[in-house]
Amino acid sequence: MFTGFPVAALDFYEDLEADNSKPFWAAHKAVYDDCVRGPMLALLAELEPEFGAGKAFRPHRDVRFSADKSPYKTHQGGFVQTGPGVGFYVQIDAAGLRVAGGFYRGSSAQVAAFRAAVDDTRRGPRLEPLVRRLHRAGYEIGGERLKTRPRGVAEDHPRLDLLRHKSLTAARTHPSPEWIDTPRTLDEVRTAWRDVRPLVEWLTAATAT
């Protein structure tokens, strides 16, 4: 059963940010296993009956094409995929807990499908209130966006702001919450995922190719 993330998980990532090295990792891997990965897997297992099977991301960074050669991620993410690049997300790091959902990344065909759905006179207007409701509830609306309008889109398009998106997410961050090491964390994640589920469902259908 999930009982919370020990405060040692936040301390682990704070120390990892200061010393992102293989010797540090080797010396503290038991802390990672017991306080980070173990609880994350337990959390995802508790949420699986309602949201589907989730996975915990690997702790190692892919440094092949990065100037930053730090070997380890400074956060632990968990993801329930509802479609390619779309789903529910949870993260623990030195700052606390982050809970989110949305369309994170996709192929050119998926982005084109997303924009076609936003442009559609029937489907597009259904997205607007979903995003607006989450924003008013305190969720951060994010995602990669174009600085200008997509080619061929009119300046006065009623959903121009949404059409600029190449990805679209809604997230809520809890900075070092006092309840992080209690079962309340499960309740907070479940509540947030329920909040973002209508958006995730819309995006899952819209990006299907």
NORURNOR-V776602 format. One record per helix or strand. SS is the DSSP state (H for helix, E for strand). FROM is the first residue (numbers start at 0). TO is the last residue. If there is no record, write none. Layout:
ss->SS from->FROM to->TO
ss->SS from->FROM to->TO
This chain:
ss->H from->6 to->17
ss->H from->21 to->50
ss->E from->54 to->55
ss->E from->59 to->59
ss->E from->71 to->71
ss->E from->74 to->82
ss->E from->85 to->92
ss->E from->95 to->102
ss->H from->107 to->118
ss->H from->123 to->135
ss->E from->139 to->141
ss->E from->144 to->144
ss->H from->159 to->162
ss->E from->164 to->164
ss->E from->167 to->174
ss->H from->183 to->205
